[in-house]
Amino acid sequence: MGSKYTKRYSDEYERDAIELVRSSGRTVTAVARELGISSESLRGWVKKARAAQEGGSEPGAVGAADDRDEELKRLRKLTAEQAKTIEILKKATAFFARESDR
C-alpha cells in the first residue's frame, strides 16, 4: 500500500525514463538520480517493461489500451459537439438566407 505522499508519473514520463536507462548504458540509480526520482521506482518500471516485452507486448504497452479508450471517448465527444455546431450553422444559414430574400 503506497503512502499518500507517493508521486504519480505519467505513462509517457515512465516510458521516457525506461528508454533513457536502456539507451544510455548507465545504471538505473544514475538515471534516477539525474531525473530526481526514486531508484526503486525506476527499477520497478524497468522490470515491468522487461516482463511486458518478454510476454510479447511492446515495452510501455501497459495502459496503452486504456489510453486508446480515453482517446476514443474524447474524439467521440468532440464529434458529437461538432455535429451540433454544424446543425446550428445550417439553421443559421437558412435563417439568414430567408432574411436576405425579403
C-alpha positions as CSV (number, residue, x, y, z in Angstrom):
1,M,0.0,0.0,0.0
2,G,1.5,3.3,-1.1
3,S,1.7,6.3,1.1
4,K,-0.4,9.4,0.5
5,Y,2.8,11.2,-0.4
6,T,3.6,8.9,-3.3
7,K,4.3,10.8,-6.5
8,R,2.4,9.7,-9.7
9,Y,4.1,10.0,-13.0
10,S,2.5,9.9,-16.4
11,D,2.9,6.8,-18.6
12,E,4.8,8.9,-21.1
13,Y,7.3,10.0,-18.4
14,E,7.8,6.4,-17.3
15,R,8.4,5.2,-20.9
16,D,10.9,8.0,-21.5
17,A,12.7,7.1,-18.2
18,I,12.8,3.5,-19.2
19,E,14.2,4.3,-22.6
20,L,16.8,6.5,-21.1
21,V,18.0,3.6,-18.9
22,R,18.1,1.3,-21.9
23,S,19.7,3.7,-24.4
24,S,22.3,5.4,-22.1
25,G,24.0,2.3,-20.8
26,R,24.0,3.9,-17.3
27,T,22.8,2.3,-14.2
28,V,19.2,2.7,-13.0
29,T,20.5,4.5,-9.9
30,A,22.4,7.0,-12.0
31,V,19.5,7.8,-14.3
32,A,17.1,8.0,-11.3
33,R,19.4,10.5,-9.6
34,E,19.6,12.6,-12.8
35,L,15.8,12.6,-13.1
36,G,15.2,13.3,-9.4
37,I,13.1,10.2,-8.9
38,S,13.4,7.2,-6.6
39,S,15.7,4.5,-8.0
40,E,13.4,1.8,-6.7
41,S,10.5,3.3,-8.7
42,L,12.6,3.4,-11.9
43,R,13.9,-0.1,-11.2
44,G,10.3,-1.3,-10.9
45,W,9.3,0.4,-14.2
46,V,12.2,-1.2,-16.0
47,K,11.4,-4.6,-14.5
48,K,7.8,-4.3,-15.5
49,A,8.7,-3.2,-19.1
50,R,11.1,-6.1,-19.4
51,A,8.4,-8.5,-18.3
52,A,5.9,-7.0,-20.7
53,Q,8.4,-7.2,-23.6
54,E,9.2,-10.9,-22.8
55,G,5.5,-11.5,-22.6
56,G,5.2,-10.5,-26.2
57,S,3.9,-7.0,-25.8
58,E,5.7,-3.8,-26.6
59,P,7.6,-2.0,-23.8
60,G,5.4,0.6,-22.3
61,A,2.3,-1.0,-23.7
62,V,0.9,-1.3,-20.2
63,G,-2.0,1.1,-20.2
64,A,-1.9,1.5,-23.9
65,A,-5.4,0.1,-24.3
66,D,-6.7,2.5,-21.6
67,D,-5.0,5.4,-23.4
68,R,-6.7,4.4,-26.7
69,D,-10.1,4.1,-24.9
70,E,-9.7,7.5,-23.4
71,E,-8.7,9.0,-26.8
72,L,-11.7,7.3,-28.5
73,K,-14.1,8.7,-25.8
74,R,-12.6,12.2,-26.3
75,L,-12.9,12.0,-30.0
76,R,-16.5,10.7,-29.9
77,K,-17.4,13.6,-27.6
78,L,-15.7,16.1,-29.9
79,T,-17.5,14.6,-32.9
80,A,-20.9,15.0,-31.2
81,E,-20.1,18.6,-30.3
82,Q,-19.1,19.4,-33.9
83,A,-22.2,17.7,-35.3
84,K,-24.3,20.0,-33.0
85,T,-22.3,23.0,-34.2
86,I,-22.9,22.1,-37.8
87,E,-26.6,21.7,-37.3
88,I,-26.8,25.2,-35.7
89,L,-24.8,26.7,-38.5
90,K,-27.1,25.1,-41.1
91,K,-30.2,26.6,-39.3
92,A,-28.5,30.0,-39.1
93,T,-27.6,29.9,-42.8
94,A,-31.1,29.1,-43.8
95,F,-32.5,31.8,-41.5
96,F,-30.2,34.5,-42.9
97,A,-30.8,33.3,-46.4
98,R,-34.5,33.8,-45.9
99,E,-33.9,37.2,-44.3
100,S,-31.8,38.5,-47.2
101,D,-34.5,37.5,-49.7
102,R,-37.0,39.9,-48.1
